Amino acid sequence: MKKFDIVCIGEILWDSMPLGLFLGGAPFNVAYHLNKLGANVHFVSCVGDDDLGHEAIKRTAIHGMSTDLIQVNYKYKTGFVDVDLGAKGIPFYDIKKPAAWDFITQTKELCEAMQNADVIVFGTLAQRMETSRKTISFLEKCSALKVLDLNLRVPFDDNEIVQSSLEMADFLKVNIDELDQLKNWFNLPSKNEEAVSELARKFELKCITITLGGDGAVFFDGSKWVENEGEEITAVDTVGAGDAFLAALITGYVKKLPSAECLKLANKLGAFVATCYGGTPDYVIQNFTEIDSLLKNESAVA
């Protein structure tokens, strides 16, 4: 099977956590896991001309990912976030503004990558300022499957940006709290299934997935629901778990696996990441179905 070309565009940043600095940002995390799962990934972002920016580019390359579309901004610093891990490893974020990733500019190379992509993954946080928002909006001109990872972060949860993003998207991933916010903004029914059906109809979405934390996830393909109860684990840090989940779900979806299988493997990869510190733990698998081995402490973990 051919490798799928996937563009992930948005923030790259350093998470300051109790155990140190971890390179992250939701689009970067998704790109990292898609790369691990065998996709041909083009990651698009911007760093500052500073030590953290140089290190971000270096580590991206070490992970085996192309750095060709990571821009360097000579005015603004590399993104930085103070992360406070609360109960059960659930994070709270203090996201510094402005940051270099607020200034991703539209280039010929970036537009070509987006036009040639099979899938484009984007979020709303990277659209908090006009420059990156305008660049991301170019995906409207592309034929790729457009995957919106909503990723609402207070105080950057702007309903107008969310609406325009939903209008561009084909595939939506939200957590249960974000779904509640969407119900309020768009006057959706109170029951989750009815709300999701209406959301899909209103924005012409092909599918929607909702992550439920320790309770697993559900997937709606436009006509039927699939549920997975998730995995019993001891979570140490849930940063990036949803990003890993999304990467696995996209991989299964483009490989045309049954929805139940996609959801099961996505939950397993998300659960594995939640048992590790940071959103991009190292692991090695030879094919998609080996995700199973990660939670069994087998030799797949590097």
C-alpha positions in Angstrom: 0.0 0.0 0.0 1.3 3.4 -0.9 2.4 5.9 1.7 -0.2 8.6 2.2 1.0 12.2 2.0 -0.2 14.1 5.1 0.3 17.7 5.9 0.0 18.7 9.6 -0.1 22.5 10.0 0.0 24.6 13.2 1.8 25.2 16.4 5.1 23.7 17.5 6.1 24.6 21.1 7.9 23.5 24.2 5.8 22.2 27.1 7.4 23.1 30.4 6.4 20.2 32.7 7.6 18.9 36.1 10.1 16.6 34.5 11.5 19.2 32.1 10.9 20.5 28.6 9.0 18.4 26.1 8.6 19.3 22.4 5.0 19.4 21.4 2.0 21.2 20.2 -1.0 19.2 18.9 -0.2 19.3 15.2 3.4 18.4 15.9 2.3 15.5 18.1 -0.1 14.2 15.5 2.6 14.5 12.8 5.1 12.6 15.1 2.7 9.7 15.5 1.6 9.6 11.9 5.2 9.4 10.9 5.7 6.5 13.4 2.7 4.8 11.8 4.2 5.0 8.3 2.7 8.1 6.6 4.7 10.5 4.5 4.3 13.5 6.8 4.9 17.2 6.0 4.9 19.2 9.1 4.3 23.0 8.7 5.0 25.5 11.5 7.4 28.3 12.6 10.0 28.6 15.3 12.1 31.5 16.5 15.7 32.1 15.7 16.7 31.1 19.2 18.1 28.1 21.1 14.6 26.5 21.6 13.8 26.9 17.9 17.1 25.4 16.8 16.6 22.5 19.1 13.0 22.0 17.9 14.2 21.7 14.3 17.1 19.4 15.4 14.7 17.1 17.3 12.2 17.0 14.5 14.9 15.8 12.2 16.1 13.2 14.8 12.5 11.8 14.8 12.9 11.1 11.1 10.6 13.9 10.0 11.2 16.5 7.3 12.0 20.0 8.5 11.7 21.6 5.1 8.4 23.4 5.9 9.3 24.6 9.4 9.9 28.3 9.0 12.1 30.6 11.1 10.9 33.9 12.4 13.6 36.4 13.4 11.3 38.6 15.5 9.2 36.3 17.6 10.3 33.5 20.0 9.7 29.8 19.7 6.4 28.8 21.3 6.4 28.0 25.0 3.7 26.6 27.4 3.7 26.2 31.1 1.9 23.0 31.8 0.4 22.2 35.3 -0.5 18.5 35.7 -3.6 18.3 37.9 -5.4 15.3 39.2 -4.9 12.1 37.2 -2.3 13.8 35.0 -4.9 16.1 33.4 -3.0 19.2 32.1 -3.8 22.9 32.4 -2.0 25.2 29.9 -0.6 28.7 30.0 0.2 29.4 26.4 2.5 32.3 25.7 1.5 34.9 23.1 2.7 35.9 20.6 4.9 33.1 19.5 6.7 32.3 16.2 4.0 29.8 15.2 1.5 32.7 15.1 3.3 33.8 12.0 3.3 30.9 9.6 3.5 32.5 6.1 2.1 31.2 2.9 5.0 30.1 0.6 5.0 28.3 -2.8 6.5 25.1 -1.2 3.8 25.1 1.5 1.0 25.5 -1.0 2.3 22.8 -3.2 2.5 20.4 -0.2 -1.1 21.1 0.7 -2.3 20.8 -2.9 -0.6 17.4 -3.2 -1.7 16.0 0.2 -4.1 13.2 0.7 -4.9 14.5 4.2 -4.5 17.9 5.9 -4.6 18.1 9.7 -5.3 21.5 11.3 -6.6 23.0 14.5 -8.0 26.2 15.8 -5.3 27.3 18.3 -2.9 28.1 15.5 -5.5 30.4 14.0 -5.5 32.8 17.0 -3.6 35.4 15.0 -4.2 36.6 11.4 -1.0 35.5 9.7 -1.2 31.8 10.5 -5.0 31.9 10.2 -4.8 33.2 6.6 -2.1 30.6 5.7 -4.2 27.7 7.1 -7.2 28.9 5.2 -5.5 27.9 1.9 -6.6 24.4 2.6 -10.0 25.4 1.3 -8.5 25.3 -2.2 -7.2 21.7 -1.7 -8.8 18.4 -2.5 -7.4 16.6 0.5 -9.4 15.1 3.3 -9.4 17.9 5.9 -9.2 16.8 9.5 -10.0 19.4 12.2 -8.6 18.7 15.6 -10.6 21.3 17.5 -8.2 21.5 20.5 -9.9 24.5 22.3 -7.7 26.3 24.7 -8.9 29.1 26.9 -8.7 32.1 26.3 -8.1 31.3 22.6 -11.5 29.5 22.0 -13.0 31.8 19.5 -16.4 30.7 18.2 -16.0 32.5 14.9 -12.7 30.7 14.2 -14.3 27.4 15.2 -17.2 28.0 12.8 -15.0 28.9 9.8 -12.8 25.8 10.6 -15.9 23.5 10.8 -17.0 24.9 7.4 -13.6 23.9 5.9 -13.4 20.4 7.6 -14.5 17.0 6.4 -13.5 15.0 9.6 -13.8 16.4 13.1 -12.2 15.2 16.4 -13.4 16.7 19.7 -13.3 15.7 23.3 -16.5 15.6 25.4 -16.0 19.0 26.9 -15.5 20.6 23.5 -18.7 18.9 22.3 -20.6 20.6 25.1 -19.1 24.0 24.1 -20.2 23.4 20.5 -23.7 22.6 21.7 -23.8 26.1 23.4 -22.3 27.9 20.4 -24.4 26.3 17.7 -27.7 25.6 19.6 -27.3 21.8 19.2 -29.5 19.2 20.9 -28.5 18.3 24.5 -28.2 14.6 23.8 -24.7 13.7 22.4 -25.9 11.5 19.5 -28.4 14.1 18.4 -25.9 16.9 18.7 -23.3 15.0 16.7 -25.8 14.2 13.9 -26.9 17.8 13.7 -23.3 19.0 13.7 -22.5 16.6 10.8 -25.5 17.8 8.9 -25.0 21.5 9.6 -21.3 21.5 8.5 -21.4 18.7 6.0 -18.9 16.6 7.9 -18.1 13.1 6.8 -17.4 11.8 10.2 -16.9 12.9 13.8 -15.0 11.3 16.7 -15.4 12.1 20.4 -12.8 11.2 22.9 -14.1 10.4 26.4 -10.9 10.3 28.4 -10.7 7.1 30.4 -14.1 6.0 29.0 -12.8 5.5 25.5 -14.2 7.1 22.4 -17.1 7.1 19.9 -17.0 7.4 16.1 -19.9 8.6 13.8 -19.4 8.0 10.1 -22.5 10.0 9.0 -24.9 7.1 9.4 -23.8 4.8 12.2 -22.1 4.9 15.6 -19.2 2.8 16.8 -18.1 2.8 20.5 -15.0 1.6 22.3 -14.7 1.6 26.0 -10.9 2.2 26.0 -8.1 0.6 28.0 -7.6 0.2 31.7 -4.3 2.0 32.5 -2.6 4.1 35.1 -2.2 7.4 33.4 0.8 9.5 34.4 0.4 12.3 31.9 -2.4 12.7 29.4 -0.6 15.4 27.3 -0.6 14.2 23.7 -2.8 11.2 24.2 -5.6 12.6 22.1 -3.1 13.5 19.4 -1.8 9.9 19.3 -5.4 8.7 19.2 -6.1 11.0 16.2 -3.0 9.9 14.3 -4.0 6.2 14.7 -7.6 6.9 13.7 -6.6 8.8 10.6 -4.2 5.9 9.7 -6.9 3.3 10.0 -9.4 5.5 8.1 -7.2 6.1 5.1 -6.3 2.4 5.0 -10.1 1.8 4.9 -10.1 -0.5 8.0 -13.5 -1.1 9.7 -14.5 1.7 12.0 -14.5 -0.5 15.0 -10.9 -1.6 14.3 -9.8 2.0 13.7 -11.3 3.1 17.0 -9.8 0.2 19.0 -6.3 0.8 17.7 -6.6 4.6 18.2 -7.7 4.1 21.8 -4.7 1.7 22.4 -2.2 4.2 21.1 -3.7 7.1 23.1 -3.7 4.9 26.2 0.0 4.0 25.7 0.9 7.7 25.4 -1.0 8.5 28.6 1.2 6.0 30.5 4.3 7.9 29.4 5.6 11.4 30.1 5.3 13.8 27.2 3.2 13.5 24.1 5.9 11.9 21.9 7.3 8.8 23.7 9.6 6.7 21.5 8.4 3.4 20.2 9.0 1.1 17.2 6.3 -0.9 15.4 6.6 -2.5 12.0 2.9 -2.3 11.0 -0.3 -0.6 12.2 -1.7 -3.6 14.0 1.3 -3.8 16.3 -0.1 -0.9 18.3 -1.5 -3.8 20.4 2.0 -4.7 21.7 2.7 -1.2 23.1 0.4 -1.7 26.1 1.8 -5.2 26.7 5.3 -3.9 27.4 6.6 -5.9 24.5 9.7 -5.2 22.5 8.0 -2.5 20.4 8.9 0.1 23.0 12.3 1.6 22.2 
